[in-house]
């Protein structure tokens, strides 16, 4: 059984970052640590699915308009702030749920940090950077 930590440590070609199979493999192995990702009625599944669906259109608009200046800067900033805040807030809720439900009990401290903390930490750091850019 492949563990997420070993998957996370593998080197990935830049071209592979744009393949769905790369991300599918990552989330499949992540689900070994958090079984809620395979339960379609769980919070973890719904928050990530909902964020994926609801943030994709505004993020596409944000990127296109950041490059081509097709909307007023204030509107692009507002779109970015709202979308990035949603990602940040969803991550706070996910971490709270993960800790409250003591899902870390089934893993070592290093697994919890390397396999859950760091990958999900990106969803705290980068939305803050995005909100700053939106401002």
C-alpha positions as a Markdown table, in Angstrom:
| # | Residue | x | y | z |
|---|---|---|---|---|
| 1 | Unk | 0.0 | 0.0 | 0.0 |
| 2 | Unk | 1.4 | 3.3 | -1.0 |
| 3 | Unk | 1.5 | 5.9 | 1.7 |
| 4 | Unk | 0.8 | 9.6 | 1.0 |
| 5 | Unk | 4.1 | 10.6 | 2.6 |
| 6 | Unk | 6.0 | 8.5 | 0.1 |
| 7 | Unk | 3.9 | 9.8 | -2.7 |
| 8 | Unk | 4.4 | 13.4 | -1.5 |
| 9 | Unk | 8.2 | 12.8 | -1.5 |
| 10 | Unk | 8.3 | 11.5 | -5.0 |
| 11 | Unk | 9.7 | 13.8 | -7.7 |
| 12 | Unk | 7.2 | 14.9 | -10.2 |
| 13 | Unk | 7.9 | 16.3 | -13.7 |
| 14 | Unk | 6.4 | 19.8 | -14.3 |
| 15 | Unk | 4.3 | 18.3 | -17.1 |
| 16 | Unk | 2.8 | 15.8 | -14.7 |
| 17 | Unk | 1.4 | 18.6 | -12.5 |
| 18 | Unk | -1.1 | 19.2 | -15.3 |
| 19 | Unk | -2.3 | 15.6 | -15.5 |
| 20 | Unk | -5.4 | 14.5 | -13.6 |
| 21 | Unk | -3.8 | 11.1 | -12.9 |
| 22 | Unk | -1.1 | 12.8 | -10.8 |
| 23 | Unk | -3.6 | 14.6 | -8.5 |
| 24 | Unk | -6.0 | 11.6 | -8.5 |
| 25 | Unk | -3.1 | 9.4 | -7.1 |
| 26 | Unk | -2.3 | 12.0 | -4.5 |
| 27 | Unk | -5.9 | 12.3 | -3.2 |
| 28 | Unk | -6.4 | 8.6 | -3.4 |
| 29 | Unk | -3.4 | 8.0 | -1.1 |
| 30 | Unk | -4.4 | 10.9 | 1.1 |
| 31 | Unk | -7.7 | 9.1 | 1.6 |
| 32 | Unk | -5.7 | 6.4 | 3.4 |
| 33 | Unk | -5.2 | 8.9 | 6.2 |
| 34 | Unk | -8.6 | 10.5 | 6.2 |
| 35 | Unk | -11.3 | 8.0 | 5.3 |
| 36 | Unk | -13.9 | 10.8 | 4.9 |
| 37 | Unk | -12.4 | 11.5 | 1.5 |
| 38 | Unk | -14.1 | 8.4 | 0.2 |
| 39 | Unk | -17.4 | 9.0 | 1.9 |
| 40 | Unk | -19.5 | 11.3 | -0.4 |
| 41 | Unk | -21.6 | 12.5 | 2.6 |
| 42 | Unk | -18.7 | 13.5 | 4.8 |
| 43 | Unk | -17.6 | 17.0 | 5.5 |
| 44 | Unk | -14.1 | 16.5 | 4.1 |
| 45 | Unk | -15.4 | 15.2 | 0.8 |
| 46 | Unk | -18.1 | 17.9 | 0.5 |
| 47 | Unk | -15.8 | 20.9 | 1.5 |
| 48 | Unk | -13.2 | 19.9 | -1.1 |
| 49 | Unk | -15.8 | 19.1 | -3.8 |
| 50 | Unk | -17.7 | 22.3 | -3.0 |
| 51 | Unk | -14.6 | 24.4 | -3.0 |
| 52 | Unk | -13.4 | 22.8 | -6.3 |
| 53 | Unk | -16.7 | 23.6 | -8.0 |
| 54 | Unk | -17.4 | 27.0 | -6.5 |
| 55 | Unk | -13.9 | 28.5 | -6.7 |
| 56 | Unk | -12.9 | 27.2 | -10.2 |
| 57 | Unk | -15.0 | 29.8 | -12.3 |
| 58 | Unk | -14.0 | 32.9 | -10.3 |
| 59 | Unk | -10.3 | 31.7 | -10.1 |
| 60 | Unk | -10.3 | 31.3 | -13.9 |
| 61 | Unk | -11.8 | 34.8 | -14.3 |
| 62 | Unk | -9.2 | 36.1 | -11.7 |
| 63 | Unk | -6.2 | 34.6 | -13.6 |
| 64 | Unk | -7.4 | 35.7 | -17.1 |
| 65 | Unk | -8.3 | 39.2 | -15.9 |
| 66 | Unk | -5.0 | 39.5 | -14.0 |
| 67 | Unk | -3.1 | 38.8 | -17.2 |
| 68 | Unk | -5.3 | 40.6 | -19.8 |
| 69 | Unk | -6.9 | 43.4 | -17.7 |
| 70 | Unk | -10.4 | 42.7 | -19.0 |
| 71 | Unk | -12.2 | 43.8 | -15.9 |
| 72 | Unk | -11.6 | 46.8 | -13.5 |
| 73 | Unk | -8.8 | 46.0 | -11.1 |
| 74 | Unk | -11.1 | 46.6 | -8.1 |
| 75 | Unk | -13.5 | 44.0 | -9.3 |
| 76 | Unk | -10.7 | 41.5 | -10.0 |
| 77 | Unk | -9.3 | 42.2 | -6.5 |
| 78 | Unk | -12.8 | 41.5 | -4.9 |
| 79 | Unk | -13.1 | 38.3 | -6.8 |
| 80 | Unk | -9.7 | 37.2 | -5.7 |
| 81 | Unk | -10.3 | 38.1 | -2.0 |
| 82 | Unk | -13.6 | 36.3 | -1.8 |
| 83 | Unk | -12.4 | 33.2 | -3.6 |
| 84 | Unk | -9.1 | 32.9 | -1.6 |
| 85 | Unk | -11.0 | 33.6 | 1.6 |
| 86 | Unk | -13.3 | 30.7 | 0.9 |
| 87 | Unk | -10.4 | 28.4 | 0.4 |
| 88 | Unk | -8.8 | 29.6 | 3.6 |
| 89 | Unk | -12.0 | 29.3 | 5.6 |
| 90 | Unk | -12.7 | 25.8 | 4.2 |
| 91 | Unk | -9.2 | 24.7 | 5.3 |
| 92 | Unk | -9.7 | 26.1 | 8.8 |
| 93 | Unk | -12.9 | 24.1 | 9.0 |
| 94 | Unk | -11.2 | 21.0 | 7.7 |
| 95 | Unk | -8.3 | 21.2 | 10.2 |
| 96 | Unk | -10.8 | 21.9 | 13.0 |
| 97 | Unk | -12.8 | 18.8 | 12.0 |
| 98 | Unk | -9.7 | 16.7 | 11.7 |
| 99 | Unk | -8.5 | 17.7 | 15.2 |
| 100 | Unk | -11.9 | 17.6 | 16.9 |
| 101 | Unk | -12.5 | 14.1 | 15.6 |
| 102 | Unk | -9.0 | 13.0 | 16.6 |
| 103 | Unk | -8.2 | 11.6 | 13.2 |
| 104 | Unk | -4.5 | 12.1 | 14.0 |
| 105 | Unk | -4.7 | 9.3 | 16.6 |
| 106 | Unk | -4.2 | 6.6 | 13.9 |
| 107 | Unk | -0.9 | 8.1 | 12.7 |
| 108 | Unk | 2.4 | 9.0 | 14.1 |
| 109 | Unk | 3.3 | 12.7 | 14.8 |
| 110 | Unk | 5.6 | 12.8 | 11.8 |
| 111 | Unk | 2.9 | 11.4 | 9.5 |
| 112 | Unk | 0.4 | 13.9 | 10.9 |
| 113 | Unk | 2.8 | 16.8 | 10.2 |
| 114 | Unk | 4.3 | 15.6 | 6.9 |
| 115 | Unk | 1.2 | 14.0 | 5.4 |
| 116 | Unk | -1.6 | 16.2 | 6.7 |
| 117 | Unk | -0.2 | 19.4 | 8.1 |
| 118 | Unk | 2.2 | 20.4 | 5.4 |
| 119 | Unk | 0.0 | 19.6 | 2.3 |
| 120 | Unk | -3.0 | 21.3 | 3.9 |
| 121 | Unk | -0.8 | 24.1 | 5.2 |
| 122 | Unk | -0.4 | 25.2 | 1.6 |
| 123 | Unk | -4.2 | 25.9 | 1.6 |
| 124 | Unk | -3.6 | 28.3 | 4.5 |
| 125 | Unk | -0.5 | 30.0 | 3.2 |
| 126 | Unk | -1.4 | 30.5 | -0.5 |
| 127 | Unk | -4.9 | 31.8 | 0.0 |
| 128 | Unk | -3.4 | 34.4 | 2.4 |
| 129 | Unk | -1.0 | 35.4 | -0.4 |
| 130 | Unk | -3.9 | 35.5 | -2.8 |
| 131 | Unk | -6.0 | 37.7 | -0.5 |
| 132 | Unk | -3.0 | 40.1 | -0.2 |
| 133 | Unk | -2.7 | 40.2 | -4.0 |
| 134 | Unk | -6.4 | 41.0 | -4.2 |
| 135 | Unk | -6.0 | 43.9 | -1.8 |
